[in-house]
Amino acid sequence: MAAAIKEQFGADVQLIEGAGGIFDVKVDGRLIFSKHDQGRFPEHAEILSSLAASVT
């Protein structure tokens, strides 16, 4: 996913290891996806779509 984000947006992505199965995606400190809340991992397309919406 980090490679897809970098390719589409040219952004450097920081992966931060969590504990307990946490997988959150944040943009500028704002949560755009939480595995805990959704009960699943995100699809690349939905993250890229959310990022595109937050950039415009």
N, C-alpha and C positions, 0 to 999 in steps of 0.2 A: 504494500500500500504506500509506503514511503516513496518508493521509486515512481509510482503513478502520480503522486502529488507533486513531486519534484519535476517530472516531465511536463505535466499540464500547466503548473503555475510557476515553475522556476523557484520554488520556495525550499529552503532548507527545513527538513523535518527532524524533530527531536523525539526519539523514542525513549520513554521513561519506564523502566521496569516497575511493575506494581506487584502486589501480593493478593492472594485470595481470588484469582481469576478476574481481576479488574481489567477492563479494557475501555478506556475513555478516549475520545477524540476531542481536543480543545483547539480553538482558534483564538489567539490573542486573549487567552484566559477564559473564553466563553465555551461552555460545553455544547458540542453539537451532536455527540453520540455517546451513549453509555450502555455497555453490554449488560451491566447490572439492571438498568431500567428496562431494556428491550428484551433481555433473556436470550440474546444471540449476538454473534459477531456481525459487523456491518458488511454490506456488499461494497466493493470499491466504487461502483457507480453512484451509490447514495451519498458516500462521503464526498466524492468529487463534485456532485451536484450541490451539496450543502456548502462546500467551500466556494463554488462559483457564485452562489447566491449571496454569500457573505462578503465577497470581494466587490460586487457591483453596487 
